[in-house]
Amino acid sequence: MATSAPALRAALTGLDTGHGPVLDIGAGTGLVTAAIAEILPSAAIRSAEPSPAMRAVLTSRVFSDPGLRGRVTVLPEPAQDMPLPDSISAAVVFGVAGHIPRAERTELWRRLADRLPPGGPIVVELMGVETPRSIPPVRMCRETLGEQVYEWWISGEPAGAGTMRWRTQWRVYRGGEPVRTVDDEYDWETFGVERLAEESGLTVKRLPRSGPEATPEIGVLVK
Ligand SMILES: C[S@@+](CC[C@H](N)C(=O)[O-])C[C@H]1O[C@@H](n2cnc3c(N)ncnc32)[C@H](O)[C@@H]1O
């Protein structure tokens, strides 16, 4: 999220939020929701997150922030089943599109586009790898909490045609010694922002990015 924040700001700043809520689809723990709320102080936001564990953190973030709790509605549906109002101002789909099968993704772009005003954006963050390849472990962050240091590492390997298997690992250190690791992995369909234009029939603009290998790329779809 840290490397994607400037692009999100560039895509949303000055947006007219009078057409309905801004959707945060696959909101995770709510970092993007909080960024949307800061960039668009008058927006109502609907944040959908299907994973109960992620949604618990999202709900806690919204509950504990007076600037969020009055205007962020947390929903449990995956993108494919998310109930949509008749009109929306924008949609943000960060780190999610490659989890959704192509036909369902195409249908999602159609449902969103039908509800957006002309110029209303769908901001999509991809994983920054257009074809499967090997990505050695990259440390994405290192932070101290109390007496422990936390590092987040990410790596990737091809897992069949058009698919990457991403692995993430949290490493926790105390007094310089490793005390535990927490591992996760998931598959992601690889494609770039041009594919988004093909699937949606919308115009796509690629936003500039900077950072290490596997830094996300961001496209903005508009009617
Ligand atoms: C890499 S995280 C991104 C979280 C957040 N958008 C961010 O950028 O910080 C991917 C999120 O997508 C969610 N997800 C997976 N499949 C989904 C689907 N079909 N619809 C909506 N969200 C989905 C996961 O539960 C996870 O929280």
The ligand as a Tripos MOL2 file, in Angstrom:
@<TRIPOS>MOLECULE
LIG
   27    29     1     0     0
SMALL
NO_CHARGES

@<TRIPOS>ATOM
      1 C1         -3.4590   -8.5170   -1.2440 C.3       1 LIG1
      2 S1         -4.9220   -8.2860   -0.2920 S.3       1 LIG1
      3 C2         -5.2860   -6.5870   -0.6640 C.3       1 LIG1
      4 C3         -6.0050   -5.8820    0.4420 C.3       1 LIG1
      5 C4         -6.2150   -4.3770    0.2200 C.3       1 LIG1
      6 N1         -7.0500   -4.1320   -0.9540 N.3       1 LIG1
      7 C5         -4.8870   -3.6610    0.0850 C.2       1 LIG1
      8 O1         -4.4800   -3.3500   -1.0400 O.co2     1 LIG1
      9 O2         -4.2360   -3.4070    1.1160 O.co2     1 LIG1
     10 C6         -6.1290   -9.1740   -1.2420 C.3       1 LIG1
     11 C7         -7.4930   -9.1720   -0.6000 C.3       1 LIG1
     12 O3         -8.4540   -9.6340   -1.5580 O.3       1 LIG1
     13 C8         -9.3990  -10.4200   -0.8850 C.3       1 LIG1
     14 N2        -10.0880  -11.2360   -1.8870 N.ar      1 LIG1
     15 C9         -9.7300  -12.4430   -2.4020 C.ar      1 LIG1
     16 N3        -10.6430  -12.8520   -3.3120 N.ar      1 LIG1
     17 C10       -11.5870  -11.8710   -3.3730 C.ar      1 LIG1
     18 C11       -12.7950  -11.7130   -4.1160 C.ar      1 LIG1
     19 N4        -13.2110  -12.6410   -4.9850 N.pl3     1 LIG1
     20 N5        -13.5250  -10.5980   -3.9140 N.ar      1 LIG1
     21 C12       -13.1080   -9.6470   -3.0410 C.ar      1 LIG1
     22 N6        -11.9660   -9.7440   -2.3210 N.ar      1 LIG1
     23 C13       -11.2340  -10.8430   -2.4720 C.ar      1 LIG1
     24 C14        -8.5770  -11.1970    0.1290 C.3       1 LIG1
     25 O4         -9.3830  -11.6980    1.1740 O.3       1 LIG1
     26 C15        -7.6010  -10.1240    0.5810 C.3       1 LIG1
     27 O5         -8.0810   -9.4150    1.6800 O.3       1 LIG1
@<TRIPOS>BOND
     1     1     2 1
     2     2     3 1
     3     2    10 1
     4     3     4 1
     5     4     5 1
     6     5     6 1
     7     5     7 1
     8     7     8 2
     9     7     9 1
    10    10    11 1
    11    11    12 1
    12    11    26 1
    13    12    13 1
    14    13    14 1
    15    13    24 1
    16    14    15 ar
    17    14    23 ar
    18    15    16 ar
    19    16    17 ar
    20    17    18 ar
    21    17    23 ar
    22    18    19 1
    23    18    20 ar
    24    20    21 ar
    25    21    22 ar
    26    22    23 ar
    27    24    25 1
    28    24    26 1
    29    26    27 1
@<TRIPOS>SUBSTRUCTURE
     1 LIG1         1 GROUP 0 **** ****
